[in-house]
Amino acid sequence: LTIILSISPIALSGIAVWSKLSMLQAATKLNTFLKQIGVDLFFDQSIAQVLSLAQARVEFVKRFRKKSKLPIICSECPGWVCYAEKTQGARVLDHMSNTTSPQQVMGELLKGLIAEEMKLDPKAIYHCAIMPCFDKKLEASRPDFFDKTIEKKDVDCVLTTNELKDLILKHNGVKGLEEVKESPLDSCMWGVGTCPKSHKSTLQRPPSLGASGGYLENIFRYSAKELFDIDIQGELKMIQGRNPDIQEVRLVVGSEEKLNFALAYGFKNIQNVIRKLKRKKSPYHYIEIMACPKGCANGGGQIRPTDTASGGSRELATKVQEQYYKLPIKKPEDWEIFKRFGEWTKSNGIRLDDYLTTVFHDVKRESEASTQDQAEKAGMRVAW
């Protein structure tokens, strides 16, 4: 059995802030610690994030050109997905992005391309993902992410950032990672981890507004160029709504608005934008939705503040976000995994849409249909 642990960049940033380290220092110390307790390989999930972003960009452009089911709603957040499936029905689910989340793409990579490159048996890989969110455990257990060809889940286990912290404290006591030596990250080929030539470990990130995957920023920039041949330079000019967790960005050519994207974090803001969508009054083409206020940096599985005098969860989330921003930026198409993945899927006859997309289920409708069916069998008719 090969035990592989992958970590979300935001979970890693949370560990770095807690340990008062840079993200690279936290990663190289974690690498040592995890190997000491039995983990065989340790990888950063950024390579999966890059592929999810690339797929999401292409999906948006296709649907925009067809004027099909706009606005598209980001589906990376499992808390939002569960809520939408259980309460919103087809009117909202039809607008969901079908792009698979980085957590699940990482699982597919580890038991597909990476297993092949590293000559590992995918059936003998146990993949544990470290995530900033408890609902990622639910996502990993979805039947949609069970690979029938190898009879295994893409992600076998999910631990939150806080659970990883507890594991560190259990083994190392209150000193945490302080006395743990750094060791070079595992080379995951494609320029991620440790360079085989310089033997230096590196971490990078794609462009990202906030710390929730970078969907709005990457799709907006890509679409401006692909659809209107406009290169957007510098920072996006965001327009804040009633609070910091509702923001918009627009592409205006001449006097005509071409694109209008929004981010909505926290359920109060989510309910407002969904209400407009249902009334067919939504002005947006794309909405980046996250269930947690402040997004993934403030995920329910992140390390919580222990000293309330130094600020609450939002202040800590800001520190986590700022730590993440310190990583060097690299556009998705410039990552080596982008090219290598394309070559691998082509040589194996794999459609990208099959590998990088998922589906959603109208749980509300299925539940109502089941109740109706049971009632009719009992000789009753239920009117909803």
C-alpha positions as CSV (number, residue, x, y, z in Angstrom):
1,L,0.0,0.0,0.0
2,T,1.3,3.4,-1.0
3,I,0.0,6.2,1.3
4,I,-0.1,9.6,-0.5
5,L,-1.1,12.8,1.2
6,S,-2.1,15.9,-0.8
7,I,-2.7,19.3,0.7
8,S,-4.8,22.2,-0.4
9,P,-2.7,25.4,-0.8
10,I,-5.1,27.2,1.6
11,A,-4.8,24.4,4.2
12,L,-1.0,24.6,3.9
13,S,-1.2,28.4,4.3
14,G,-3.2,27.8,7.5
15,I,-0.5,25.5,8.9
16,A,2.1,28.1,7.9
17,V,0.3,30.9,9.8
18,W,-0.2,28.7,12.8
19,S,3.5,27.7,12.8
20,K,4.8,31.2,12.1
21,L,6.5,29.9,9.0
22,S,6.5,30.6,5.3
23,M,4.4,28.2,3.2
24,L,7.5,26.6,1.7
25,Q,9.0,26.1,5.2
26,A,5.7,24.7,6.4
27,A,5.6,22.3,3.4
28,T,9.2,21.0,3.8
29,K,8.8,20.5,7.6
30,L,5.4,18.8,7.0
31,N,7.2,16.6,4.5
32,T,9.6,15.4,7.2
33,F,6.9,15.0,9.8
34,L,4.5,13.0,7.6
35,K,7.3,10.6,6.4
36,Q,8.1,10.0,10.1
37,I,4.5,8.8,10.8
38,G,4.2,6.6,7.7
39,V,3.2,8.7,4.7
40,D,5.1,7.6,1.5
41,L,4.5,10.7,-0.7
42,F,3.4,14.3,0.0
43,F,2.1,16.6,-2.8
44,D,0.7,20.1,-3.2
45,Q,-2.7,20.1,-4.8
46,S,-1.9,23.2,-6.9
47,I,-1.4,21.0,-10.0
48,A,-5.0,19.9,-9.7
49,Q,-6.2,23.4,-9.1
50,V,-4.5,24.5,-12.4
51,L,-6.4,21.8,-14.3
52,S,-9.7,22.7,-12.7
53,L,-9.2,26.3,-13.5
54,A,-8.3,25.5,-17.1
55,Q,-11.4,23.4,-17.5
56,A,-13.7,26.0,-15.9
57,R,-12.4,28.7,-18.3
58,V,-13.2,26.6,-21.4
59,E,-16.6,25.6,-20.0
60,F,-17.5,29.2,-19.4
61,V,-16.5,30.3,-22.9
62,K,-18.5,27.5,-24.5
63,R,-21.7,28.2,-22.6
64,F,-21.3,32.0,-23.1
65,R,-21.1,31.6,-26.8
66,K,-24.1,29.4,-26.8
67,K,-25.9,31.7,-24.4
68,S,-26.6,28.5,-22.5
69,K,-27.7,28.4,-18.8
70,L,-26.1,31.7,-17.7
71,P,-25.0,32.7,-15.2
72,I,-22.7,29.8,-14.4
73,I,-22.3,29.2,-10.7
74,C,-19.0,27.9,-9.3
75,S,-19.4,24.4,-7.8
76,E,-16.0,24.1,-6.0
77,C,-17.6,24.6,-2.6
78,P,-19.2,21.3,-1.3
79,G,-21.2,23.2,1.4
80,W,-22.9,25.2,-1.3
81,V,-23.3,22.1,-3.6
82,C,-25.1,20.1,-0.8
83,Y,-27.4,23.1,-0.1
84,A,-28.2,23.6,-3.8
85,E,-28.9,19.9,-4.4
86,K,-31.2,19.5,-1.3
87,T,-33.1,22.8,-1.5
88,Q,-32.8,24.6,-4.9
89,G,-33.8,22.1,-7.6
90,A,-33.2,22.2,-11.3
91,R,-33.7,25.9,-11.7
92,V,-30.4,26.5,-9.9
93,L,-28.6,23.2,-10.5
94,D,-28.8,23.8,-14.3
95,H,-26.6,26.8,-13.8
96,M,-23.9,24.9,-11.8
97,S,-20.4,24.6,-13.3
98,N,-19.7,21.0,-14.2
99,T,-16.0,21.3,-13.6
100,T,-14.6,18.9,-11.0
101,S,-13.0,20.4,-7.9
102,P,-9.2,20.3,-7.3
103,Q,-9.6,17.8,-4.5
104,Q,-11.2,15.2,-6.8
105,V,-9.0,16.1,-9.8
106,M,-6.0,15.4,-7.5
107,G,-7.4,12.0,-6.7
108,E,-7.9,11.2,-10.4
109,L,-4.3,12.4,-11.1
110,L,-2.8,10.3,-8.4
111,K,-4.5,7.1,-9.5
112,G,-4.1,7.9,-13.2
113,L,-1.3,9.9,-14.7
114,I,0.9,10.1,-11.6
115,A,0.6,6.4,-10.8
116,E,1.6,5.7,-14.4
117,E,4.6,8.1,-14.3
118,M,5.8,6.8,-10.9
119,K,5.1,3.1,-11.8
120,L,2.6,2.7,-8.9
121,D,-0.4,0.4,-8.8
122,P,-3.5,2.6,-8.6
123,K,-5.3,-0.1,-6.7
124,A,-2.7,0.0,-4.0
125,I,-2.7,3.8,-3.5
126,Y,-4.4,5.3,-0.4
127,H,-5.0,9.0,-0.9
128,C,-5.6,11.3,2.0
129,A,-6.5,15.0,1.2
130,I,-5.9,17.8,3.7
131,M,-8.6,20.4,3.2
132,P,-9.8,23.6,4.8
133,C,-13.4,22.4,4.9
134,F,-15.4,19.6,6.7
135,D,-17.8,19.3,3.8
136,K,-14.9,18.0,1.6
137,K,-15.4,14.7,3.4
138,L,-18.9,14.6,2.0
139,E,-17.6,15.4,-1.5
140,A,-15.1,12.6,-1.4
141,S,-17.8,10.1,-0.5
142,R,-20.1,11.0,-3.4
143,P,-20.7,7.9,-5.7
144,D,-19.8,10.1,-8.7
145,F,-16.2,10.0,-7.5
146,F,-15.9,6.2,-7.3
147,D,-13.6,4.8,-10.0
148,K,-15.2,1.5,-11.2
149,T,-12.1,0.5,-13.2
150,I,-10.0,0.1,-10.1
151,E,-12.9,-0.3,-7.6
152,K,-11.6,2.6,-5.5
153,K,-12.6,6.2,-4.5
154,D,-10.5,9.0,-6.0
155,V,-10.0,10.3,-2.5
156,D,-10.0,7.7,0.3
157,C,-9.9,10.0,3.2
158,V,-10.1,13.7,4.1
159,L,-8.6,15.5,7.1
160,T,-9.1,19.1,7.8
161,T,-6.4,21.6,8.5
162,N,-7.3,21.6,12.2
163,E,-7.2,17.8,12.3
164,L,-3.7,17.9,10.8
165,K,-2.7,20.4,13.5
166,D,-4.1,18.0,16.2
167,L,-2.1,15.2,14.6
168,I,1.1,17.3,14.8
169,L,0.5,18.2,18.4
170,K,-0.3,14.6,19.3
171,H,3.2,13.5,18.0
172,N,5.3,16.5,18.7
173,G,3.6,18.3,21.7
174,V,3.2,22.0,22.0
175,K,6.3,22.7,19.9
176,G,4.5,21.6,16.8
177,L,6.7,21.9,13.7
178,E,9.3,24.1,15.5
179,E,12.0,21.5,15.9
180,V,11.1,19.4,12.8
181,K,13.8,19.6,10.1
182,E,13.1,20.6,6.6
183,S,13.4,18.0,3.8
184,P,13.0,18.4,0.0
185,L,9.5,18.0,-1.3
186,D,8.6,14.9,-3.4
187,S,9.1,15.7,-7.1
188,C,5.7,15.3,-8.8
189,M,7.4,15.9,-12.2
190,W,6.2,18.9,-14.2
191,G,8.1,21.5,-12.2
192,V,6.2,20.9,-8.9
193,G,8.0,20.0,-5.7
194,T,11.8,19.6,-5.9
195,C,13.6,20.4,-9.1
196,P,15.8,17.3,-10.0
197,K,18.5,19.7,-11.3
198,S,18.8,22.4,-8.6
199,H,17.4,20.1,-5.8
200,K,15.5,23.2,-4.6
201,S,11.9,22.9,-3.5
202,T,9.4,25.4,-4.9
203,L,5.7,26.3,-4.5
204,Q,3.7,28.4,-6.9
205,R,0.1,29.5,-7.4
206,P,-2.2,30.5,-10.3
207,P,-3.6,34.1,-10.3
208,S,-6.2,34.3,-7.6
209,L,-8.4,37.0,-6.2
210,G,-9.0,35.8,-2.6
211,A,-8.1,32.3,-1.4
212,S,-10.9,30.2,-2.8
213,G,-9.4,28.8,-5.9
214,G,-9.2,31.8,-8.2
215,Y,-12.1,30.9,-10.4
216,L,-13.6,34.4,-10.9
217,E,-10.2,36.0,-11.7
218,N,-8.9,33.3,-14.1
219,I,-12.2,32.8,-16.0
220,F,-12.7,36.6,-16.3
221,R,-9.2,37.3,-17.7
222,Y,-9.3,34.3,-20.0
223,S,-12.8,35.1,-21.3
224,A,-11.9,38.8,-21.9
225,K,-9.1,37.6,-24.2
226,E,-10.9,34.7,-25.8
227,L,-14.2,36.4,-26.4
228,F,-13.3,40.0,-26.9
229,D,-9.5,40.0,-27.6
230,I,-8.8,42.1,-24.5
231,D,-5.8,41.6,-22.3
232,I,-6.5,42.7,-18.8
233,Q,-3.4,44.1,-17.1
234,G,-2.9,44.7,-13.4
235,E,-5.4,44.0,-10.6
236,L,-9.0,43.5,-11.3
237,K,-11.1,46.5,-10.4
238,M,-13.6,45.0,-8.0
239,I,-16.8,46.8,-7.0
240,Q,-17.8,46.0,-3.4
241,G,-21.5,45.5,-2.6
242,R,-23.1,45.9,0.8
243,N,-20.3,44.0,2.5
244,P,-16.8,42.7,1.6
245,D,-18.2,39.2,0.8
246,I,-20.2,40.4,-2.2
247,Q,-18.2,42.0,-5.0
248,E,-18.5,42.5,-8.8
249,V,-16.1,43.0,-11.7
250,R,-17.3,44.2,-15.1
251,L,-15.8,44.3,-18.6
252,V,-17.0,47.3,-20.5
253,V,-16.1,48.0,-24.1
254,G,-16.9,51.5,-25.2
255,S,-20.2,52.0,-23.3
256,E,-21.3,48.4,-23.6
257,E,-21.0,45.9,-20.7
258,K,-19.7,42.6,-22.1
259,L,-19.0,40.6,-18.9
260,N,-20.3,40.9,-15.3
261,F,-18.9,38.5,-12.7
262,A,-19.6,38.4,-9.0
263,L,-18.3,36.6,-5.9
264,A,-20.7,35.9,-3.1
265,Y,-19.4,34.4,0.1
266,G,-21.6,33.4,3.1
267,F,-25.2,32.2,2.9
268,K,-26.8,35.6,3.4
269,N,-25.1,36.8,0.2
270,I,-25.7,33.5,-1.6
271,Q,-29.4,33.7,-0.9
272,N,-29.6,37.2,-2.3
273,V,-27.9,36.3,-5.6
274,I,-29.9,33.1,-6.0
275,R,-33.2,35.0,-5.3
276,K,-32.3,37.3,-8.3
277,L,-31.5,34.3,-10.4
278,K,-34.8,32.6,-9.7
279,R,-36.6,35.8,-10.6
280,K,-34.6,36.0,-13.8
281,K,-33.2,39.3,-12.7
282,S,-29.5,38.2,-12.3
283,P,-27.2,40.7,-14.1
284,Y,-24.3,38.2,-13.9
285,H,-22.6,35.9,-16.3
286,Y,-20.5,34.0,-13.6
287,I,-20.8,33.8,-9.8
288,E,-18.1,32.5,-7.6
289,I,-20.0,31.1,-4.6
290,M,-18.5,29.9,-1.3
291,A,-20.5,29.0,1.8
292,C,-18.1,30.4,4.3
293,P,-17.7,34.2,4.9
294,K,-14.3,35.2,3.6
295,G,-14.1,32.0,1.6
296,C,-11.9,29.0,2.0
297,A,-9.3,30.9,4.1
298,N,-12.1,30.9,6.7
299,G,-13.3,27.4,6.0
300,G,-14.9,25.4,8.8
301,G,-11.9,23.0,8.9
302,Q,-9.3,25.7,9.3
303,I,-7.4,26.3,12.5
304,R,-9.4,28.6,14.7
305,P,-8.0,31.7,16.5
306,T,-7.1,30.9,20.1
307,D,-6.3,34.5,21.2
308,T,-9.5,36.5,20.8
309,A,-7.6,39.7,21.8
310,S,-5.7,39.5,18.5
311,G,-8.8,39.3,16.4
312,G,-11.4,36.7,15.3
313,S,-11.8,34.3,12.4
314,R,-11.9,37.0,9.7
315,E,-8.6,38.5,10.9
316,L,-7.0,35.1,10.9
317,A,-8.4,34.3,7.5
318,T,-6.9,37.6,6.2
319,K,-3.4,36.4,7.5
320,V,-3.9,33.0,5.8
321,Q,-4.9,34.8,2.5
322,E,-1.9,37.2,2.7
323,Q,0.5,34.2,3.3
324,Y,-0.9,32.5,0.2
325,Y,-0.5,35.7,-1.8
326,K,3.3,35.6,-1.2
327,L,3.7,32.6,-3.5
328,P,5.0,33.4,-7.0
329,I,2.2,33.5,-9.6
330,K,2.1,31.4,-12.7
331,K,-0.7,31.3,-15.3
332,P,-2.4,27.9,-15.6
333,E,-1.3,27.4,-19.2
334,D,2.4,28.0,-18.2
335,W,2.4,25.0,-15.7
336,E,4.1,21.9,-17.1
337,I,1.1,19.7,-15.9
338,F,-1.1,21.6,-18.3
339,K,0.8,20.3,-21.3
340,R,1.6,16.9,-19.9
341,F,-2.0,16.2,-18.9
342,G,-3.2,17.0,-22.4
343,E,-0.6,14.6,-23.9
344,W,-1.5,11.8,-21.5
345,T,-5.3,12.1,-22.0
346,K,-4.8,12.2,-25.8
347,S,-2.4,9.2,-25.9
348,N,-4.9,7.2,-23.7
349,G,-8.0,8.2,-25.6
350,I,-9.5,10.0,-22.7
351,R,-11.9,12.9,-23.3
352,L,-11.1,15.9,-21.0
353,D,-14.8,16.4,-20.4
354,D,-15.0,12.8,-19.0
355,Y,-12.0,13.4,-16.7
356,L,-12.6,16.9,-15.5
357,T,-16.4,17.2,-15.2
358,T,-19.0,16.0,-12.8
359,V,-22.8,16.0,-12.4
360,F,-25.2,17.2,-9.7
361,H,-28.4,15.6,-8.4
362,D,-31.7,17.1,-7.6
363,V,-32.0,15.5,-4.2
364,K,-35.1,17.6,-3.3
365,R,-37.0,16.3,-6.3
366,E,-35.8,12.7,-5.8
367,S,-36.9,12.9,-2.1
368,E,-40.3,14.3,-3.0
369,A,-40.8,11.6,-5.7
370,S,-39.8,8.9,-3.2
371,T,-42.3,10.3,-0.7
372,Q,-45.0,10.5,-3.3
373,D,-44.3,6.9,-4.5
374,Q,-44.5,5.6,-0.9
375,A,-47.7,7.4,-0.3
376,E,-49.4,6.1,-3.4
377,K,-48.4,2.6,-2.5
378,A,-50.1,3.1,0.8
379,G,-53.3,4.3,-1.0
380,M,-52.8,8.0,-0.5
381,R,-52.2,10.9,-2.8
382,V,-49.8,13.7,-1.6
383,A,-50.1,17.1,-3.2
384,W,-47.0,19.3,-2.9
